[in-house]
């Protein structure tokens, strides 16, 4: 991307943040919300509050990485426990699950913002998100949540470039999603199964795979690793046996491996 164009978008982001004056950012540790948190704190200082939702749908490793990054930049991270996984609408896991998640989050943030005297809420939706069906955006609109990255016209690649420039540890992290994304639509989401998925993925991460998904298909676990990593798994029978046995030990009856590797939305393939 031409440097002057990215600089123009960066300035547009700064201008948007300045207009908000006080803002609370929904932070997850992913590169989008991380970049937003970085600029909001840089521009507004103590008039910016960075909040992360803590629930069983957020993997422990993701929470730890988010905390570490926030500490590195002195964001004074606020942890907000949310109860979306206890809602029947969320557990039902239909196409609107993300709506109920964001609805719960933004309602909690709105209450907290009122207590702290913060006038606005913002989240890390980017320009690319506009081309996809994102039920969470509906909740954002209902709560009048701002999306400064979209306003500035920033797409994912540009966000990663700015995050690299800012030396954010999350700048090149693989795309992440909540643990509930491992469940196919209408497969009920429960706390116990979320914990099972997290334990299963830790098995793969312990073997130094970088992009990992364990799709929860009832009693079947389908392993997905990065497309540039899948050959390492498929060509090592000892490793396959080790991983398979461990996933069965923790609770799955059957295990399979996606031979074409990780695909976004793979739970419904």
C-alpha positions in Angstrom: 0.0 0.0 0.0 1.3 3.5 -0.8 2.7 5.1 2.4 0.8 8.3 1.9 -2.6 6.5 1.6 -2.0 4.6 4.8 -0.9 7.8 6.5 -4.1 9.4 5.4 -6.2 6.6 6.8 -4.2 6.7 10.0 -4.9 10.4 10.4 -8.6 9.7 9.7 -8.6 7.2 12.6 -6.9 9.7 14.9 -9.5 12.4 13.9 -12.4 10.0 14.6 -11.0 9.2 18.0 -10.5 12.8 18.9 -14.1 13.6 18.1 -15.3 10.9 20.6 -13.4 12.6 23.5 -14.1 9.8 25.9 -14.4 6.2 24.8 -14.5 2.6 26.2 -13.0 0.0 23.8 -14.2 -3.6 23.6 -10.8 -5.4 23.5 -10.2 -9.0 22.8 -6.5 -9.2 22.1 -7.0 -9.7 18.4 -5.2 -7.3 16.0 -8.2 -5.2 15.2 -9.3 -4.4 18.8 -5.6 -4.1 19.8 -4.9 -1.5 17.2 -8.0 0.4 18.2 -7.0 0.2 21.9 -3.5 1.4 21.0 -4.7 4.6 19.2 -7.5 5.4 21.6 -5.1 5.3 24.5 -2.5 7.2 22.5 -4.9 10.0 21.6 -7.1 10.2 24.6 -5.0 9.0 27.5 -7.0 8.4 30.7 -10.2 9.4 28.9 -9.9 6.0 27.2 -10.8 2.7 29.0 -9.9 -0.7 27.6 -12.2 -3.5 28.6 -12.0 -7.2 27.9 -15.0 -9.6 28.4 -14.1 -12.7 30.3 -16.2 -15.8 29.9 -15.8 -19.5 29.1 -16.0 -18.7 25.4 -12.6 -16.9 25.6 -9.7 -19.4 25.6 -7.4 -19.0 28.6 -4.4 -18.6 26.3 -6.1 -15.8 24.5 -6.9 -14.0 27.7 -3.3 -14.4 28.9 -1.9 -12.9 25.6 -4.4 -10.0 25.8 -3.4 -9.3 29.4 0.3 -9.4 28.6 -0.1 -7.0 25.7 -2.2 -4.6 27.7 0.4 -4.6 30.5 3.1 -3.9 28.0 1.4 -0.7 26.9 0.0 0.3 30.3 -3.6 0.1 29.2 -4.9 -0.5 32.8 -7.1 -3.3 31.4 -10.5 -3.7 32.9 -11.8 -7.2 33.0 -15.6 -7.6 32.7 -17.2 -10.9 33.4 -20.0 -11.6 31.0 -22.6 -14.3 31.1 -23.6 -14.8 27.5 -22.9 -18.6 27.6 -25.7 -19.0 30.2 -28.3 -17.5 27.9 -30.6 -19.9 26.1 -30.5 -17.8 23.0 -26.7 -18.1 22.9 -26.6 -21.8 23.8 -29.1 -22.6 21.0 -26.2 -21.6 18.6 -28.3 -20.5 15.6 -27.1 -18.0 13.1 -27.7 -15.1 15.6 -25.4 -16.5 18.3 -22.9 -13.6 17.8 -25.7 -11.1 18.2 -26.6 -12.3 21.7 -22.9 -12.4 22.6 -22.4 -8.7 21.5 -25.7 -7.7 23.0 -24.6 -9.0 26.4 -21.2 -7.4 26.1 -22.4 -4.0 25.0 -25.1 -3.9 27.6 -22.5 -4.6 30.3 -20.1 -2.0 28.8 -22.9 0.6 28.6 -23.6 0.2 32.4 -19.9 0.4 33.2 -19.3 3.4 30.9 -22.1 5.2 32.7 -20.5 4.5 36.1 -17.1 5.8 34.9 -18.4 8.8 33.0 -17.3 7.6 29.6 -19.5 8.9 26.8 -18.8 6.4 24.0 -18.2 2.7 23.3 -16.1 1.5 20.3 -15.1 -1.9 18.9 -12.7 -3.2 16.3 -14.9 -3.8 13.3 -12.9 -3.2 10.1 -13.7 -2.4 6.5 -13.5 -6.1 5.4 -16.3 -7.0 7.9 -18.8 -5.0 5.8 -18.7 -7.7 3.1 -19.8 -10.5 5.5 -22.9 -11.3 7.6 -21.9 -10.3 11.1 -24.9 -10.4 13.6 -22.7 -8.7 16.2 -22.8 -5.6 14.1 -26.6 -5.5 14.6 -26.1 -5.3 18.3 -23.4 -2.6 17.8 -25.9 -0.5 15.9 -28.6 -1.0 18.6 -26.2 0.3 21.3 -24.7 3.0 19.1 -21.3 1.5 19.3 -18.6 3.3 17.2 -16.3 1.5 14.7 -13.4 3.9 14.1 -11.4 1.5 12.0 -14.3 1.3 9.5 -14.8 5.0 9.6 -11.2 5.5 8.7 -11.5 2.9 5.9 -9.0 0.5 7.3 -8.9 -3.1 6.0 -7.3 -6.0 7.7 -3.9 -5.8 5.8 -3.7 -2.1 6.6 -4.5 -2.8 10.3 -1.7 -5.4 10.5 0.7 -2.9 8.9 -0.2 -0.2 11.4 0.0 -2.7 14.3 3.4 -3.8 13.1 4.5 -0.2 13.1 3.2 0.2 16.6 5.1 -2.9 17.7 1.9 -4.6 19.0 2.6 -8.3 19.7 -0.7 -9.2 18.1 0.2 -7.7 14.7 0.9 -11.1 13.1 -1.1 -13.4 15.3 -3.2 -16.0 13.4 -6.9 -15.1 13.1 -8.7 -16.1 16.3 -12.4 -16.5 17.2 -14.3 -17.4 20.3 -14.4 -21.1 21.3 -18.1 -21.2 20.4 -17.1 -20.9 16.7 -15.9 -24.5 16.9 -19.5 -25.7 17.1 -21.6 -26.2 14.0 -24.8 -24.3 13.8 -27.5 -25.6 16.1 -25.0 -27.9 18.0 -25.8 -26.6 21.5 -23.0 -24.7 23.2 -22.3 -25.6 26.9 -19.7 -24.5 29.3 -18.4 -28.1 29.7 -18.0 -28.5 26.0 -16.3 -25.2 25.6 -13.7 -26.3 28.2 -13.3 -29.6 26.4 -12.6 -27.8 23.1 -10.1 -25.6 24.8 -8.3 -28.6 26.3 -8.2 -30.3 23.0 -6.7 -27.3 21.2 -4.0 -27.1 23.9 -2.9 -30.5 22.9 -2.2 -29.3 19.4 -0.6 -26.0 20.5 1.7 -28.0 22.8 3.0 -29.7 19.6 3.9 -26.2 18.2 1.1 -25.9 15.7 0.3 -22.2 15.2 -3.1 -22.1 13.6 -5.4 -24.6 15.5 -9.1 -25.4 15.5 -10.7 -28.5 17.1 -14.2 -28.6 15.7 -16.7 -30.0 18.2 -19.1 -32.4 16.3 -20.8 -34.1 19.2 -18.5 -36.9 20.3 -16.3 -36.4 17.2 -13.4 -33.9 17.2 -12.2 -32.7 13.8 -8.7 -31.3 13.9 -7.7 -28.4 11.7 -4.2 -26.9 11.6 -2.8 -24.2 9.3 -2.7 -25.1 5.6 1.1 -24.6 5.8 1.3 -27.0 8.8 -1.0 -29.8 7.8 1.7 -31.9 6.0 3.7 -32.0 9.2 0.8 -33.6 11.0 -0.3 -35.9 8.3 3.2 -37.2 7.5 3.9 -38.1 11.2 2.0 -41.2 12.3 3.5 -41.1 15.7 2.3 -37.6 16.2 -1.1 -38.5 14.8 -1.4 -41.3 17.3 -0.2 -39.2 20.2 -2.7 -36.4 19.5 -5.6 -38.8 18.8 -5.0 -40.7 22.0 -4.8 -37.6 24.0 -8.1 -36.2 22.6 -9.8 -39.5 23.3 -8.4 -39.5 26.9 -9.9 -36.1 27.6 -13.4 -37.0 26.3 -13.8 -37.4 22.6 -14.8 -40.9 21.2 -13.6 -40.3 17.7 -11.0 -38.0 16.1 -10.5 -37.0 12.5 -8.1 -34.7 10.7 -9.1 -32.2 8.0 -6.6 -33.0 5.2 -7.0 -29.6 3.6 -6.2 -27.8 6.8 -7.9 -24.9 8.6 -10.8 -23.1 6.9 -12.7 -20.2 8.3 -16.2 -21.3 9.3 -15.0 -24.9 9.1 -17.4 -26.1 11.9 -20.2 -26.0 9.3 -18.4 -27.7 6.5 
